[in-house]
Amino acid sequence: MDWKDISQLPIKELLEHLKIEPDFPRKGFYNAAGLFKVLGDPTRIHIILVLSENPELCVQDLSEAIKLNGSAISHHLRTLRLKKIVKQRRIGKNVFYSLKDHYVIEILKLAIIHNYK
């Protein structure tokens, strides 16, 4: 069963399929709420959307695309990296960022649909 099929399961079956421990509601709901908290910042959403259109970008490229200073971009990237939304790849002194997977884009698409439906 691939992730697209799994995502179509009702939540209870999804938890059983992924073999998530019985105390998931306590831990898992806090983790899910933390993800939504991170996605609650418009600058972070902007960073995610720019990264979704580009395979990899450095802080300077993101800074130019978003029109925000590099320090602020780095701060938001750190938060996104700690929540495993973006990943980094280092080449010498350069660090390139990309989305870790496509799921966060799916969440954002659903939020847009929800708000404009």
N, C-alpha and C positions, 0 to 999 in steps of 0.2 A: 504494500500500500504506500503510495507516494504522499508527499506533504499536501498536495492539492486535495487528494481524497480524504486525508486525515482532517483537514480543515473543515470539511463538510459534515463531520460527525457532530452529534449533540455533545455538549460539554461533558456530561457524565461518561459517555463512551470514549471520548477523547482522552480523559484522564485515565481510564482503565487501559486503553490501548498503549498509552505512553508509560504505563506502569508507574504513575505518580503516586507517592505515598498518601495514605489516608488523611494526614493532617495538611494536605495541600491548601484547603481553604484558608487556613490561618497564614501560612507562609506565602502561598501562591498569590493570594489576593493582594497582599502587601507588595509583592514584587510587581504585579500587574499595575497596581496603583502608582508605584514608583516610575514605571515606564510612561504612564500617562502624564505624570508630573513633569518628566523630562520633555515630553512632546508638547507640553503646555506653553512652551516658549516660542514665540514667532520666529526669532532668529535661528533657533535650532531647527525648526521646520524648514526655514529657508535653506540652511546648510544641507539638510537631508535632500531637499528637492534639487539643489545644484549638483550634489554628488550623484543623484540618480540619473542625471543627464550626462555625467562625465565619469569615465572609469576610475580615474585617480586624480586628485588635486592636492597641491601643497597649500599651506596656510596663506601664502601670498596670492595665489590664484583665487582662493575662496574669498579673501579679503577684497580683491578687485571686483569679483562677481557680486558680492553682497554689499559692497560699499561700507565696510566696517573695518576698524583697525585690526591689525594682526593679533594683538594681545587679546582682544575680545573674542576673536575667532578661535584662538588657541584655548581659551577658557571654555567655550562651548564644546569644542572638539573633545576636550578632556572629559567633560560630562557625558557626551555621547559615547565615547570609548569605554568609560567605566560601566555604562549600561549595555555594552556590547552591541551598539547600534552601528558604530563605525569601527574600522580596523585601520592600523597604520602599517606602513612598510618603509623601512629606513634604507636609504642608499647614501652612504657616506654621512654628510651632515644634513642631507635633505630627508624630510619625512613626507610621505604621500599618504593621503587618506582616501578611503573608499567605504561604501556601505558594506557591512558584514554579510547581509543577506537581503532578500527582497521583501521580507515580511513587514518591515516598518512602512514601506511604500504602500502595501496593501491596507495597512491600518489607516494611513492618511487618506487613501482613496475612499475607504468606507466612511471616514469622518466627513469628507467633502460631500459624498452622496447623501449621507444622513442630514447634513445641514441644508442642502439645496433641493431635497426631494419634496 
